[in-house]
């Protein structure tokens, strides 16, 4: 084996595949980034075109990571930016995601995380609208009272602030 073929082999990346909407598809840089758990990698590929399922998981992963570090201004701002982007794109993501998940949307943590962050910022009405949007999609936040209970708690905080 010559030097060229040895170098060529080292540069080749093993192909990987996943199932998307009942089809076997080659994974792309978006899939690689969100499955890496590395925020910097995710932010680098956020403008790449990809399928709606990987787009959803990329945006949700960015929101989850930045939400956990929301006490730091940079991460709080990134969390807001990407939560808003995720919710803005969700109408086009939801049908493909629902189809890929056998007719049921999974738990979408962006709605919950963003509602909490907005509540912390005193943006109660906006937090309530995020919860109402989640309800329209039939989502649940895995709490006993769901988004309905979350809305009630936010309204209590709003009343408390106004008294």
N, C-alpha and C positions, 0 to 999 in steps of 0.2 A: 504494500500500500504506500503510495507516494505521499509526500508532505501535503500537497494540495487536497487530496481526498481526506486526509486526516483533519486538516483545518476545516474543510467543508462540513464534515460530520459533526464537529464540535459546535458549529454555528446553527445547525438545524435544531429546531425545537420540536419536541414530541407533540403530536397533534392530540387535542383532547376534544371530546364531544359531550353534549348534554341534550336532553330532550326539551324541546320547546314547542308547545301546542301540538303535541303528539308526533313531532318530527325530530329526527336526530339531526342536530346542527353542530357545526364546528364552533367551539367557544372562541370568543374574541377578547380584545384587550379590556373591554368593559367587564366581562365575566371574570377575567383574571384579577382585575383591580378590586372588585367588590368582594371576591372570595379571599383576597389576600388579607383583608382587615387593615390595610395600610391607607390611612387617610390621604397622604400625599399622592399615592398612586391613584386613588379614586378621583381626587380633584384634577389630576392631569388628564383623565379620560372623559371628564364630564361632558365635553362637547362632541365626543365621538358618536356617530350613528350606531345604533344597535337595536335589538328587538325590544319590545315593550316590557317584557318580563325582566330582563337584565337591567334595563333602564330603571325600573321600579326598585329592584334590589340595590342598585348602585345609590340612588337617591336616598332610600331608606337607611342604608348603611352610613352614609355621610351624616344624615340627621341623627342617627343613634350615637355615633361616635362624638359628634360635636355637642350633642345634648348632655352627655355624661361629663363634659368639660365646660359646661355653660357658665360657670363662675368666672371664667377667663373671657374678657371682652371679645377677643378674636374668634374664639370658638362659639360664643353666643351669637355673634353676628353671622358666622357661617351657618349656624343652626337655623336661624331665621331665614336667611337667604335660600337655603336648600329645602327647608320645609315649605316655604311659599312656592318654590319651583315645583316641588313634588305634588303639592295640592293643585297647582295650575295644570300640570300635565296629567293628573290622575284620571280625568274623563277619557283620555285616549289610552291610558294604561289599563284601567279597570276591566274592560271587556276581555282583553287578551289574558290578563292575570286570572280572571274568573274562569275562563275557558281552560287555562292551563292547570287550574286547581280543582278540576272536576265540578265546576259550577258554583263554587263557594269562594268568596274572597277570604283570604287569610287575615289574621290580625295585622293591621297596618299601624305600626307604632308611631309613624310620623304625626298622625292626627292627635294622638294622646300627648306625645312629647311637645308638640307645638302649642296645644291648648294649655299645658302646664306652664310653659315658658311665657306665653302671653299673659296668663293669670299672674305670674310672678312680676311681670312688668306693669301690672295694673291695667292691661288692655282687656278688660272683662268682656265687653261686647264682641270683640273680635274672637276671643277664646270661645264664647258661646256659639258664634257662627261656625267655627271650626268643628265643634261638637255636633252641631245640627247637620253639617255636611256629612260627617261620619255616619250619623243616623240615617241620612238619605241613602247612603251606600249600603246600609244594613250591617255596619261594622260594630264590633263590640271591643271594649278596651280591657277585657278580662278582669274587671272589677265587679263586685256583687251587683251594683246598681247601674253599671254601664254608663254610656254617655249621657243618658237622662239624669242619672244621679250626679254626674260631673257638672252638668248644667245647673242643677239645683245648688250645688256647693259653690259654684262660681257666683251665682246670683246672691247667695248669702254674703259672700265676700264683698260684692258690689254694694249691697244694702248697708253693710257694716261701714264701708268707706264713706258712704253718703250720709251717715248719721253723725 
